[in-house]
Amino acid sequence: MKKVLTIVAVGLLAVSSSFAQGTVNFAGGTTKVSTSATLGGAGTLIAGNTSSTPNYYFALFFSTTTANVNGSTAALGGSTTGYAFQTTGQGWTFSQDYATNTTTAGRFSSAVADANGITTVSGLAGGAAAYFTVVGWSSNIGSTVANLQSFLAGTEQVTGTAYVGESAVSGLITTGAGLGTPAALFGAAPAIPGWQLVTTVATPEPSSIALGAMGVASLLAFRRKKA
């Protein structure tokens, strides 16, 4: 009877683990994030939080099929295109997990982690292997990926310097499952190394450019008429 109960218990644990969401751990590792005027340029470690409002936001993306973003595995920063959330049909999924920097410069942790630092990767089964990348941006852009998309499209203006960057793509990482230890998201390979958030100027949308051109033309016409 005891043997039967043991088999049943193991079976139930296996079933529950198979339906559980995959888990990762943001903390630890050697990864640090810095801000820079140019990608690969001299960087300054991002400041820690000084209030309940984060200075930076981060969004986690994963893919079980694609080991690159738009053909590249390298970090990206300062651009208005080429990020994981701008891909179509490449298999990258937004996990809906945000992370904010901690009080330690250059480090950050998941805003939805539990007391043990475990973050659930929404949409990814426990024990599943996936590639990961993280997109980060300064809080003056907004708190969501939608805000970031609007900014990069030139339809949302910001006050102050805006920083945007995407980490390199990780190697294949097997997520934690059930009661298992969560996978380390940052640090030594295959985890994600450090990267930079780079000064970014959004490209104005075509309508804004047209309006600006019309304004310049009107000003020149007014000056000619006055002369």
N, C-alpha and C positions, 0 to 999 in steps of 0.2 A: 504493500500500500504506500509506504514511504517513497519507494522508487517511482511509483506512478505519480504521486504528488510532485516530486522533483521534476519529472519530465513535463508535467503540465505547467509548472511554474516557469521553467525555462522557455517553454513554448509561448506562454503569454508574454514574457519579457521580450522575446524575439519579435512577436507581432507588434507589441507596443513600440519597440524601437524602430521597426520598419515604417511605421506611420508617423514617427516623430520628425520634427523639422531639424535640419542640420544646424550645428552650432559652431561658432568661431569665437576666438578671444582677441579683442583689439589690443589689449595691454601687453606690455613687455616687448621683447625683441630689440633690435638695434635701429629700427626705423625712426627717423625724425623728419619733420616737415618744416621747410623754411619758406620765407617769402623772398622774392627777387625781382629786379627790374627786367631781367632777361633770363631765359631758360638756360641753366648751366652757369649763370653768373654768380657773383658773390651773394650769398644768402644770409639772411638774418632769421634766426629761429623765431617762429611765431610766438606771440605773447600768450601767457596763460589767461584764463578767465579772470576778470576783475569784478564781475558781478554775476547775477543770475542769467544775464543775456550773453550768449556765446559770441566770441569774436569771429569764429569761423564755423562753417558747416561742412559736413562730409556725407556723401551718399555712397553706399556699397552696391556694386554691380557684380553679377556672376554669369558664367556661361559654362555649360557642360560639354559644349561642342567646339567652341572657338577659342584659340590660344592667342588671338591678337585683336586689336581694335582698329578697324579700317586698314588692316594689313601691317600694323605696327605693334610691337610689344613694348616699345620705349615709353617713358613718361612724356607727358604733353603739358605745355603751359603757355599762357599768353596768347593763345589762338582763340578764334571765335568758332572754329569748326574742328571736327575730328574726334569728339568725345564719345564715350560709350552710349550716352543717351541720345546721340544723334545718328546712331547706326540703324540701318533698316535690313532686316532679314539676316543678321549676323549672329543671332542667338543670345545677345546680351540682355539680361533681365535686371531690372531695378528691384532690389530686395526690400525697399521701403524701410530700411534701417538707416537712421541718421546718427552721426557721431559728432561730438564737439570736443574741442581741445580741452585738456585738463589744465591744472594750475602749473604743471611742469612745462616749461618752454619746449616747443618742438614735438610734444607728445599729445596724443588725444585718445579718448576712449569712447566707447559706444554709449549713446544717450539712452539706449533701451536695454543695456546689460543688466543682469540680475546682480544680486549681492556678491556672487562669485566671479563676476566679470564675464559671464557667458552671454553671448548675443545670438539670438535665433536668426537664421537666414531664411526669411519668408520665401516660400516657393521652392525650397530645396530640401529633399528628403534627407533624414539623418543617415550618415555614413556615405553619402553620395560624394563623388569627387567633382571638383569644378575649378575653373580659372576665375580669379578675382581681380578687380581693379577698383580704385576708390577715386571719386571726383571730389575736390574740395574747392570752396569759394569763401570770400570774405562776407561777413554778415550784412554789410551795407547793400549787397545785391539782393538779399532776401533770405528766407529760411528754407525754401523748397527748391527742388530741381526745376519746377515750373518757373519760378522767379529767375533762375539762372538762364533758362532757355530764352525768356523774354529779354533779359539783359544782352545776351550774346546776339540776339536777332536785332538789337537796336531799338526795341520797342519799350524798354524800361530804363530810365536814367537813374544814376546813383550819385550820391554826394561823397566826395573823397576818392581815394585810390581803390580801385577794384582789383582783387586778385583771384585768379582761377587756375587750377591745375589738376591733372589726372596722373595717378601713379602708373608705374610700369605694370604690365600684366603679370600676375603671379604664375608660378608653375602650377601643376595640377595638385590641388590641396584636397585631402579627404576630410570632410567635416565630421564633427563629433556626432554621436548618436546616443539617445537615451541617457543613461547615467554615465556615459563615457566622457573622457576629457575632451574639451573643445579644441579644435585645431587652432594653432597660432596663425593669425592673419598677417602679421608683420615680423620682419627679422630676416634670418638667413634663408636662402633658397630651400624649398620652392616658395617661401613666403615673399611678401612685397617689401622691397627695400625703400629707403627714404626718397622723397621727391620734393619738388618746389611748387609753390603757388606763385604765379607770375603776373605782374602788372598787365591788365587786359583792358583794351579800349574797344567797346562794342561797335560794330559796324552799323550805322544808321540804316533803317529800312528805306527802300526806294522812295516811298512817299515823302519821307523826311528830307531826303536829298533833293527831291523835286521842289519842295516848299522852300528849301534854302536857296536853291538856284533862282526861284521866282523872286524871292526877297532881294537878292543881290541885283537882279535885272531891274527891279522896280526902283531900287536906290540909285542905280546908275542913270536910269531914265529921268528921275526926279532932279538929279544933279545937272544933267544936260539941259533940262527945261529951265532950271533956275539960272544957269549960265547964259 
